[in-house]
Amino acid sequence: MSFRATLVALAQRKSSKEWLSRQSSDPWIKQRAQNDFYSRSAFKLLEISENYGNFLDKQDVGVVIDLGAAPGGWSQAAARKLGWDVDSVKKPGSYGLKQELDKKGKVAGDSYDPLNIDDLEKGYEHSPDGRAIVVAVDLLTIKPIPGVQSLKADFLHPLTEGLIHDVLVRFGFGFGRRKADIILSDIAMNMTGVAVHDDEASLRICHAVWEFARKNLRTASEIGRTRGGVLLLKHFTHPDVDAFRQKCLVPNFRDVTYIKPRSSRSESKEAYYLCRGFEPETIDNFD
Ligand SMILES: C[S@@+](CC[C@H](N)C(=O)[O-])C[C@H]1O[C@@H](n2cnc3c(N)ncnc32)[C@H](O)[C@@H]1O
């Protein structure tokens, strides 16, 4: 092995050790093992809900939309709060995955199809316990989760919003429930390392999620609670994000709170806006 290759190998070994040591001492990762969540992010959501009025526990919540949901920790945590239970599931399935079959007719894998039109599958049957639906959207496949209808799609694709409505109608939540009580966005795009580009991309996602919420979130008055209509939005710190908060979020929600959860690594630039009590200045109909 050359001197340079040895150095690289040593550096890799050192960073692997650091990573392993961080993983083994991370309380959230230990808790994940105990609670069987697909990701440590589940604890961020539970922590935020518990610290801010237990918005996931409200009995009137009928629809939660989880954007950027893979591998599925938030969706799992939300579905469990909404009364879904692993044992109550009758039929596993998912919505919108384009599965590819091999020559023998066995599932060989799945692929990304932004339209997801031709491959609707029957999802979980409703549990007698589950009182609400979670619609999870991600570019990546989400393993089946009780109470969660997964949609493998690009949230930024113009047709994805229609697909989300389709899921809501399909699973029995009808016209009165075509809007969400809670919209969660933990979307994180792949960072390029070029700050200007990454900042722009992250702000673009914030605007897109806000536009989606503006049209698809139930208002506090429709729900009948002053802090009803919740948007939890991940963002990455940079100078323009505060202007976005002031312009788009503050005038349309009763409370907008900046949150850096304990379970979020301190070195990470990520933080959240928790927006409660949706009372938009103007409401558009999406029909
Ligand atoms: C931090 S992860 C989400 C973790 C998730 N909340 C959990 O609890 O498991 C961010 C996700 O955003 C997704 N994402 C990024 N851009 C997206 C887009 N345009 N549409 C849908 N999902 C996207 C990524 O694929 C990734 O799975």
PDBQT file of the ligand as one rigid body, heavy atoms in Angstrom, charges set to zero:
ROOT
HETATM    1  C1  LIG A 301     -34.275  14.163   6.897  1.00  0.00    +0.000 C 
HETATM    2  S1  LIG A 301     -35.060  13.085   5.786  1.00  0.00    +0.000 S 
HETATM    3  C2  LIG A 301     -36.652  12.883   6.516  1.00  0.00    +0.000 C 
HETATM    4  C3  LIG A 301     -36.660  12.005   7.736  1.00  0.00    +0.000 C 
HETATM    5  C4  LIG A 301     -38.065  11.644   8.164  1.00  0.00    +0.000 C 
HETATM    6  N1  LIG A 301     -38.761  12.797   8.735  1.00  0.00    +0.000 N 
HETATM    7  C5  LIG A 301     -38.092  10.533   9.162  1.00  0.00    +0.000 C 
HETATM    8  O1  LIG A 301     -38.570  10.745  10.273  1.00  0.00    +0.000 OA
HETATM    9  O2  LIG A 301     -37.695   9.413   8.846  1.00  0.00    +0.000 OA
HETATM   10  C6  LIG A 301     -35.384  14.152   4.430  1.00  0.00    +0.000 C 
HETATM   11  C7  LIG A 301     -36.121  13.489   3.295  1.00  0.00    +0.000 C 
HETATM   12  O3  LIG A 301     -36.498  14.492   2.344  1.00  0.00    +0.000 OA
HETATM   13  C8  LIG A 301     -36.638  13.819   1.109  1.00  0.00    +0.000 C 
HETATM   14  N2  LIG A 301     -36.753  14.761  -0.018  1.00  0.00    +0.000 N 
HETATM   15  C9  LIG A 301     -35.839  15.633  -0.476  1.00  0.00    +0.000 A 
HETATM   16  N3  LIG A 301     -36.314  16.314  -1.536  1.00  0.00    +0.000 NA
HETATM   17  C10 LIG A 301     -37.582  15.848  -1.741  1.00  0.00    +0.000 A 
HETATM   18  C11 LIG A 301     -38.591  16.150  -2.693  1.00  0.00    +0.000 A 
HETATM   19  N4  LIG A 301     -38.394  17.082  -3.645  1.00  0.00    +0.000 N 
HETATM   20  N5  LIG A 301     -39.760  15.489  -2.642  1.00  0.00    +0.000 NA
HETATM   21  C12 LIG A 301     -39.967  14.547  -1.687  1.00  0.00    +0.000 A 
HETATM   22  N6  LIG A 301     -39.043  14.219  -0.749  1.00  0.00    +0.000 NA
HETATM   23  C13 LIG A 301     -37.862  14.857  -0.777  1.00  0.00    +0.000 A 
HETATM   24  C14 LIG A 301     -35.394  12.945   1.054  1.00  0.00    +0.000 C 
HETATM   25  O4  LIG A 301     -35.549  11.895   0.128  1.00  0.00    +0.000 OA
HETATM   26  C15 LIG A 301     -35.300  12.470   2.512  1.00  0.00    +0.000 C 
HETATM   27  O5  LIG A 301     -35.855  11.185   2.658  1.00  0.00    +0.000 OA
ENDROOT
TORSDOF 0
